[in-house]
Amino acid sequence: MARVLILFAHPGQRHSRLNVRMAQQAARLDGVTFVDLYAEYPRFNIDIDAEQARLVAHDVIIFQFPIYWYSVPALLKEWQDLVLEYGFAYGQSGSKLSGKLFLPVVTTGGARDAYREEGSNHFRLRTLLSPLEQTASLCGMRFLPPVALFSAHDSALDGRADLHIAAYLRLLSALRDETLDLNAVSRFELLDDDALSRVDILRGVTPNPADMAPSGLPAGSNSARMSE
Ligand SMILES: Cc1cc2nc3c(=O)[nH]c(=O)nc-3n(C[C@H](O)[C@H](O)[C@H](O)COP(=O)(O)O)c2cc1C
């Protein structure tokens, strides 16, 4: 079993319609360590040693947060600035995170269509998250396509929220149980609702020809497990 760490960063939880529900349910999963960073560090006094020890003790590192100003909320940036030290996360002898998996889990207020070159936000969500992707790369971690729910405000009304939370929990279980086909997952730009609906297939359930991965390989075949 892989040890999964969720670092949850949401400064406005009173108004949250989605992230808090996702977080509460994820926190109840066996084998998942859940940390509410804003509850733990309301004054931003991050315990660097404790955070580094927590990272070392886990195999899968997840940042769960709402997109704020096209980026991470402030405490999560502070956490990166302080915890991912030279000599620990990168640089000479800084290889403590090497080989771990890294997964961002985000929600947006903006609609999917806005996150296109020709849309009102001008950039794709994956592009906006490229600082995290490159940070993971510098630290020797394998970056997985971000889990994303667009138009989070509307999701409770249009029925997507429950489906998204269920899919998120399935993904977490597969990461924990090391049953995820990482190569198949990595072919997605984002793990949006459409991609997440295939997680059962990625776990090796009999593939349906209609669900062939883009390369033409059945997505559930030849599972490359995390431990490989
Ligand atoms: C300060 C602030 C900045 C925000 N910036 C963005 C943004 O850049 N892009 C976007 O799509 N949504 C933005 N939002 C909307 C949040 O991402 C959205 O409310 C959140 O994902 C909804 O999840 P929740 O119900 O769990 O809070 C912002 C919200 C706040 C309060």
The ligand as a MOL file (V3000), in Angstrom:
LIG
                    3D

  0  0  0     0  0            999 V3000
M  V30 BEGIN CTAB
M  V30 COUNTS 31 33 0 0 0
M  V30 BEGIN ATOM
M  V30 1 C -9.6880 35.3450 -3.5720 0
M  V30 2 C -10.2800 34.4430 -4.6180 0
M  V30 3 C -9.6420 34.2820 -5.8240 0
M  V30 4 C -10.1750 33.4440 -6.7920 0
M  V30 5 N -9.5090 33.2980 -7.9750 0
M  V30 6 C -10.0220 32.4800 -8.9280 0
M  V30 7 C -9.3390 32.2970 -10.1670 0
M  V30 8 O -8.2800 32.8640 -10.4150 0
M  V30 9 N -9.8980 31.4700 -11.0870 0
M  V30 10 C -11.0800 30.8060 -10.8570 0
M  V30 11 O -11.5260 30.0670 -11.7200 0
M  V30 12 N -11.7280 30.9500 -9.6730 0
M  V30 13 C -11.2280 31.7610 -8.7090 0
M  V30 14 N -11.8630 31.8960 -7.5160 0
M  V30 15 C -13.0650 31.0410 -7.2500 0
M  V30 16 C -12.6810 29.8050 -6.4560 0
M  V30 17 O -11.7220 29.0210 -7.1240 0
M  V30 18 C -13.9250 28.9870 -6.1840 0
M  V30 19 O -14.7560 29.7640 -5.3560 0
M  V30 20 C -13.6340 27.6610 -5.5260 0
M  V30 21 O -12.8920 26.8330 -6.3770 0
M  V30 22 C -14.9280 26.9490 -5.1650 0
M  V30 23 O -14.6490 25.8650 -4.2980 0
M  V30 24 P -15.2590 25.8730 -2.8320 0
M  V30 25 O -16.7510 25.8350 -2.9780 0
M  V30 26 O -14.7410 24.6580 -2.1560 0
M  V30 27 O -14.7760 27.1200 -2.1480 0
M  V30 28 C -11.3690 32.7310 -6.5430 0
M  V30 29 C -12.0200 32.9130 -5.3110 0
M  V30 30 C -11.4840 33.7550 -4.3590 0
M  V30 31 C -12.2180 33.9240 -3.0570 0
M  V30 END ATOM
M  V30 BEGIN BOND
M  V30 1 1 1 2
M  V30 2 1 2 3
M  V30 3 2 2 30
M  V30 4 2 3 4
M  V30 5 1 4 5
M  V30 6 1 4 28
M  V30 7 2 5 6
M  V30 8 1 6 7
M  V30 9 1 6 13
M  V30 10 2 7 8
M  V30 11 1 7 9
M  V30 12 1 9 10
M  V30 13 2 10 11
M  V30 14 1 10 12
M  V30 15 2 12 13
M  V30 16 1 13 14
M  V30 17 1 14 15
M  V30 18 1 14 28
M  V30 19 1 15 16
M  V30 20 1 16 17
M  V30 21 1 16 18
M  V30 22 1 18 19
M  V30 23 1 18 20
M  V30 24 1 20 21
M  V30 25 1 20 22
M  V30 26 1 22 23
M  V30 27 1 23 24
M  V30 28 2 24 25
M  V30 29 1 24 26
M  V30 30 1 24 27
M  V30 31 2 28 29
M  V30 32 1 29 30
M  V30 33 1 30 31
M  V30 END BOND
M  V30 END CTAB
M  END
